[in-house]
Amino acid sequence: MAVLGVGAAGLFAFRYLYPHAVEGTAVVRSTLALSVNGPGTLDAINKIVVSSRSQGRLTEITVDRNDTITAGQILARIESYDLRHQLAAAQASEQAAIRAIEVAKASRTRADATLVNARTNYERQAALIDKGFTSQQNFDAAEATLRQAAADLAHDDQVIEQTRSQAQSAAANVGVVQAQIDDTIVRAPFPGIVVSRDRNIGDTLTIGASILQLVDPATIVLTARFDESTMQSMKPGQPVCISFASQPGKNLSGHVLRLGRIVDTETREFTLDVKLDTLPENWALGQRGLASITVATLAQVPTLPKSFLVRRHGRVGVWVVEGGRAYWRTVEPGAAGVDRVEIRQGLAPGEITLVPDGVYRFMKVQVRGAPT
């Protein structure tokens, strides 16, 4: 019994007579930034699924996930042997059409010279027949020759136009085949980072098949959701504090980029995009985050860190120091900022409050840290 009594006395002394070091802070008047919190996920304004525009076997992929690329950089190649043979045939047809134009032009030159001679002979026969120095037969033959020369010249003009059309058609066919060959070389439409590689060398691709996914990191935003009741307090340019589950305790800064114009009919929420000043060290599209948007400020109001508030028996309060001991006191919290909360009733500026972990009533405390 004596031992039990000594133990009980020691426990009592430890709990109530010896001071325990506890982190504390004083209630201070400060400017409180009011914020609205909303969950969100990382997304990008400029993101694209790079797909195949040609059907065939994938022969080369020049990039992999997390590679940084530049605009126009070659990302992949698709087999193009058949197309290159078609291109050679189309080019040969184009050259043949060009040569046919030259042949037709030479024939027209001869026809033009023949027409000049036929017209001269006809005019001479016409002058002679008026004087009776030639026969009607000679005049008729000269007239027929003139008409034939004119018809031959007109025919050669038509041949030239036809061969030109054939050359244009052949050139267009070359362009079509060349474009098909160009489609077998997949290039980056904008600078960015490869976030997904969906195919391997040797895969047979159909038109539209996904090869990889590309994101421009400069356009990454946090798309956050908020209740529609907060919409009127939101506007582009407002400062935002962002936290991620992957980086607990570390906040990033940003600003509201734009507001969505659609409210979900079931959740009554709308979305807005937040532009981050810096990205998380390790980021991924779809990564969860929390956006805290400053919508107003209160000047010189009593505040405490949020972590000092606790709930007991359905009431909100704090542990305060009175006479060197800890006492529970109910308070009325007001507006909340990112880290601090307004205290409307229950505490006066300058009073010392304690971190609630491990604190109990009447515990003798030694406040650790500057009470500010």
Order of alpha helices (4+ residues) and beta strands (2+ residues): alpha-beta-beta-beta-beta-beta-beta-alpha-alpha-beta-beta-beta-beta-beta-beta-beta-beta-beta-beta-beta-beta-beta-beta-beta-beta
